[in-house]
């Protein structure tokens, strides 16, 4: 509900009566979220006068670390400002774009001269009752463009039962589309263009944005605007995501461990390129086949049945088909599809070894008496889209890190919790589990993971809750024997 241009507003500001009503209602609820009322600050700063404002990359330098450098941007712009004062809590919603660094949007790594690198679309939500903390949300599928408030509602379904209230309502939130511009089904024909050779594709700015760079670009812009609109920086910064968002969460902590206090990574495709290698490359793929297959896979899994590899392959067919075309256009034959995925692996995937800098930062911070840095991973054992083996192998290898480096078993135990959830698929419980537990809903984990993460960051001894039907309610990384019994480790 955009009130900035309503005739009842003066210079884009809210009328007195609705303001008082919203603040009164907000005051009643604020105790539940330990939030501070910043309504007056937002009235002064959240206005449509910001529309069209353009900023250069240099203003982001205050939010960059020399130790873990941020990727540069081509600047960023505010495209709209919404003041929504009749919501509970009231909020300010800023939308905009982050420009590419490629001159004129022309990526030198792309053969096609007509190709232009897309902007990254971002959104930042700031509630009038703010708890002083910041959450970055990850995307789903191949990253989507969606309203941050709606996305917050989806996240509430994932993480918070209704009796506990919305999980994100009092957090400031930033979200971006990773430069994919809503290509949720797959890379569309304009998203990935072939390079002069296969290695060039992985260097393309849009590919790097999707793989990792958009994460920190969006956070830096979000931090700048949050400070501009509130006058302060957050006390804590978290990343929360499922599927691609789960992979992004791990990438965020691996690449920029100083920027985040904790993450929640759900069903992360940590080895996405090898997952795509297991799919057949369909000779012909169209939207009808992809949409039908994707819906069939979802329904089949929801009903508690196994999804066939062929259905899954068809559902992801547009992705694999297009990547195969990229390989061919880059000068390779169809065997180049696997080689292209190998080139993309360092940009897309996350390995346990990538978290070494996170463990160093977490251990150092603990020794200095500061708050901890924490990772929560959760994975359904019945996931039809991202096999349980992805998270299972990842955490199993985390336990093996002490054998080959400075990370100790205590470091892993103090910083990582991993939950494996029975009959949980890709973001929902299977129907057969609903018959086992009254009150369980398909889209609810009945678990406020963000609240657990926040408590754990500030108290090493804090014990968290767990999703219903979690096979390991403690969150301690299971032994290989248990992971194998749940079919969450790869068979030889």
N, C-alpha and C positions, 0 to 999 in steps of 0.2 A: 504494500500500500504506500504509494509515494505521495507525501504530503507537501513536498517542497514548493509546488506551484499552485496549491489550492488557494482560492480566494480568501479563505479564512486565516491564512498565514500572513505575517508581516515580514517581508524580505526573506521569505523561505523559512521563517521560524514558526514554531507551533503556537496555537492559540492557548490562552491561559487556562480555561476550564479543562480541556482534555489533558493538558500538561499536569495539572494538579491531580486529576483523577488517575492518570498513569503513574505518577510518582507515589500517590497514596497506596495504590495497589502494589507497586514495586516495593515500597517500604515494608509492607506486610510480609513479602516473600524473602526479603534480603537476608534475614537471619538464617534462612535455610542454606544459603550459599556463601555465607561470609563475604558478601560482596559490598563494594563501596559505591555509593551513589555519585556518579560523575555526570549527571544530567546537565547541570549548569555548564560544565566544561564543553560537553557535546553541543549544547545550544550555541555556544560562541564559535565553535570550530567546525561543526558538521553542517555545511551549508552548500547550496548549489553554486556559490561563488567559486568553488573549487573545480567545477565542471570545466573540462578542457585544459586544465593545468598540465604543463609539460615540465618534466624534470630531467636533468642530465644525470649520467651514471655516477658522477663524482659525489653526489649527495649521499650515496649508499656506503661510502668509505668507512663511516663510523661503525657500521655493522659488519665489517669484514675483519677477518683475522689474518695476520701475516703467517701464522703457523699453518692454517688450513684455508688457503685463499678461496675466495668466491669467484665464480665465473663472472665476467663482465657482461653488462647489458649495453644496448644502444640507447638507453634512457627509458623512461616510462611516462605514461599519461593517465590522467583521471578522465574517464568518459561519462560517469554519472555519479551522483550522490543522492541517496534516499534517506530521508529522516522519517522514521516510522515510530511515532510516539504513542500510538494506541495499542501496541503490542505489549506483552508481558514476558520479559522486560522490554521496554522501549529500546530502540537500537538505531545506529547509524550504519548504512551499508554503502560502501564505496566500491565502484567497479572501474576497471581500466585495462590498459594493455602495456606489455613490456616489449620494447622494440628489439630486433635482432642486432647483433654486432656486424653482421655481413653488410658491407657497404651497399646501400640501396636495396637491401634485402636479397642481393644476388650472392649466392654462396659459391665461392671459388672451387669448392669440391664437387660441384654438380655440373654434368655435361650440358644439360638443357638450359640454354640462355633465357628461356621464358620463365623459368622457375623462380619463385620468390619465397623466401623464408617467412613463415607466418609469425605474427605476434603471439605472445603468450597472454591469454586472457586471465586476469586475476580478479578476485573479490575479497574484500576484508569487511568483517562484521564486528562491530563494537557495541556491546550492550551498555545501557545507561547504568545498570547495576553490574559493575565489573569486579571480578575477583582478583584482578591484577595479573592474570595469567593468560598465556597465548597458546592456541592450538593450531597447528597446520594440518589440514586434512588432505589425505591422498586421494587419487582418482581410482575409478574402477574400470575394468576392461582395458581399452587402450587410452585411458584418461578421457574424462567427459567434461563438458561445460554445463554446469547446473547451478541454480541459485544456491548460494551458500547456506541460506536458512533452510531450504528444502533438504540440502545435503546434511545439515545438522539434524534434521528430523530423522533422516535415514540412520544416522549414526546413533541417535537416541534409541531407535528400535534395536540396533545391534548390541548396544552396551548397557542400557538402563531400563529396568522395569519401571512401570508407570508410578508405583508408589514412591520411588526415589526421585521422581521428577526428571526433567530433561537433563541429559548429561552435559550439554554444551551451553546451556542458556546464559551462563554468567562468565563464560570465557570469551575473550576476543578470538576471532577465527580468521585464518587466511586460507584460500583455496585457489588453485589455478588449473588450467586445462592442459598444462605441459606443452603448449604449442600444438596440440593435436586438433584443436578447434572442434571438439565434440565428435571425433571419429571413433565412436564407442565400439562399433562392430569390428573394425580392423583399420589398418592403415589404408586410407583412401588413395586413389591414384596420384593425388598431388602431395601426399604427405612425405613419402620417401622417393626421391629421384635417384637414379643410378649415378654413381661417380664415374670418374675416368677409369678407375679400376676398383675392384672390390674393396680394397682397404680405404678408399675415399668415402665410401658410404658411411662407415662408422665415424668419420670425421665431420660429417655434415652437421651444421648447427641444429637443424630440426631434430635429427636423430639423437644428438647429444642432449638436447632439451628434454626429449621424451625419456631418455635413459637416466639422466641425472641432473643436468645443469639447471633445469627449470625449478627444481626443488629449492636450491639456495637463492636463485634469482627472485623467486616469489617470496621467500622468507625475508630477504633483505628489503624488498619493496614494502612488504607488510609491516616490518619493524619500523621503517622510516615513517610510514603514514600513521601507524599507531602512536608513535611519539608525537608526531605533528598534531594529531587530533586530541590526545589526552595529556600531553606534556610530560609523559613519563614512559619508561621502558618496562616491560613485564618482569615480574619476579621469577617466573618459570616459563619455559618454552617446551612444548611437547609436539610430537607428530603422531597422528592416529590414522590408520588406513587399513583397508582390507583388499586382497587380491593385488592388483597393480599398486594400490595404495600401501599394502603391506610391504611390497618390494621397495617402494619409494621410502618408506619409513626406515628400513634397514640401510638403504643407500644414504639417507640423510645422516644417520648416526655414524656410518662408516666414513663418509667423506668429510663431515663437518661436526665432529664430536663436541667441539667447544660451543656450538650454537644451540644444542639441545640438551635438556635435562633428562628426558626420557621419551620412549616411543612405545606405541602399541602396534604390532605388525600382525595382521590377520591373514591367514592363508597366502603367504607370500610366495610367488613364483620365483624363487631365488636363482634357479637354473633354467630360466625361461627359454634360452636358445636350444638347449638339449630337449626340453619339452616339445618345442616346435619341430625338432628333428624327428620325433617319434610319429608325427602326423604324416599321413599321406598327402601329397600335393595334388589336389583334384585338378583334372584337366579342364573342367569348366565349372566356374562358380558364379552364381548371381545372387542378388539380394534375397530373392525368394528362397533359394536353397539354404542360405546362411541363416535367415530369420527362422525358417521352419525348423531347421536342425537345432538351432540354439534353443528355441522354445521347447522342442521335443526333449532335448537333453535335460532342461530344467524340470519339466513335468515328470519325466521318468525318474529323476533323482528325488524329487519331492515325494513321489509315491513309494520311495524306498527301494527302487529297482536299480540295478547296475546300468550305467550308460555305456553303450557299445563304443569301441574305438572308432568305428566308422561314423557314427552320429557325431561324436566329438570332433573328429577330423573335418567333417562337413561344416560343423558349426564354426570352426576356426579357419575354414577353407579360404576365405578371402584374404586372410593374413598370409597364410603360407603360399597361396597362389601369387600374391603380389610380390612377396619377397623372392620367390623363384624368378619372376619377371625381372626384378631388379638385378638379380645375379646374371641373367642372360643379357640384359641390356648393358651391363657393365663389362661384357666381353667374355663371360664364362658360359659354359653349357649348363644343363640342369644340375649336374653334379656340383656346380658352383653354389647351389643353394646352401649346402652344408658348410662350405667354406665361408660364405657370407655370414652365416650364423656364428661361425667361429670368430669372425672379425667383430661382430656386434657384441660378443660375450662380455668383454671387459666393460662396455658401456651399459649394458642391460643388467647383467647378472650381479649377484652378491655372493661372495664366498666367506666362510668363517674367518679366513685369514684377513679379510678386509676390515674386520672389527678390531684388529690389534691396536689401532690408535685409540679406539673407544675404550678398550680395557685399560690402556695406559692412563688415559685421562680420568677414568673412573677411579682407578687405584690411587692416583696422585691426589685427587680431590678428597677421597676418604682419609688419606694420611694427613691432609691439611685440616681435617675436621669439618669440611664443607658438606653440603648435601650430596647425595649420591647421584650417579647417572645410571639409569636403569632401562632394561629392555624387557617387554612382555610380548611373547609370541603365542598365538593360538592357531590351531589347525583342526579341522574336522577330519575324522578318520574315514568318513564316507564321501569325501570331496570328489565330485566328478570332473571338475575343471582343473584344479591344481592338486595333483595327487599328494596324499599324505607323505609320500616319500620325500617330497621337496623339503618340507619343514623337518621331517624326521632325520634325514641325512644331514641337514644343516646343523641341528642341535647336537646330533651324535658326534659330528666332527668338532663342534665347539668344545666338547669334553676332551677331545684329543689334542687340543691346541697346546697344553702344557708340555707335551712330549717334544714339540719342535720349536719352542720359543720362550719368551719371558713371561707369558701369561700363565698364572697358576690356576689350579682347580678352584681355589678359594675365590680368585678374581671372577671366574665364570659363575660360581654359585652365588656370589654376592651381587651380581649385576644382571642376571638373566633368569626369567621364569618362562616356562614353556608349557602350555596346556594343550592336551590332545582330547578332543571332544567326541564322544561316541555318537554315531548317527547324525553328526553335523556335516552338512554338505557345504556348498560354496556360498555361505552367507545365510543358510537357513537349516533348520532341523528337518530331517526326513519324516514323512508322515507316520511311519511305524513307531518312531520314538514318541510321537504325540500321544499314542495310545498307552504308552508306558507311564507318562507323567502328566497328571491333570494340571491344567494351567499353563502348560508349555505352549508357546506360540511359535509358528514357523520362523519368524524373523527376530525373535528375541533370544539373546543369550542369557537373559535374566542376571546380568552381571555388569556392574559399572566398572569397566576396566580402567577408565580414565581416573576415576576416584581412587582405585587401588594403586595405580601408578603414582599418582600425586602423593599419597600417603607414604608409599615405599621410598620415593625420592627423598623425602624429608626424615624418614625414620628407617634405618637399616633393618630394624627388628619387626617392622610392621608386617603383619600377615594379611594377605589379601583374601578376597573371596575367590570364587571360581565359577566358570560357566556351569550350568546344570548339565549333568551327564559327563562331566570331565573325568577322564580315566585316571588322571593324577591331580587330585584336588590341591596338592601342596604347591604345584607349579615347578617342583624340582625336575630337572632334566631326567627323563626316564632312562633306565639302563637299556642297552642295545637289545637284550632279550625281550623286554617289554615292547619296545618299538617294533621289533620283528613280529611279535604276536599280534600287534595291531595292524600289521602290514604297512608300517610306516618307515621301513628301510628297504633299500633296493635289494632284490635277490641277485645272487651271483650269476 
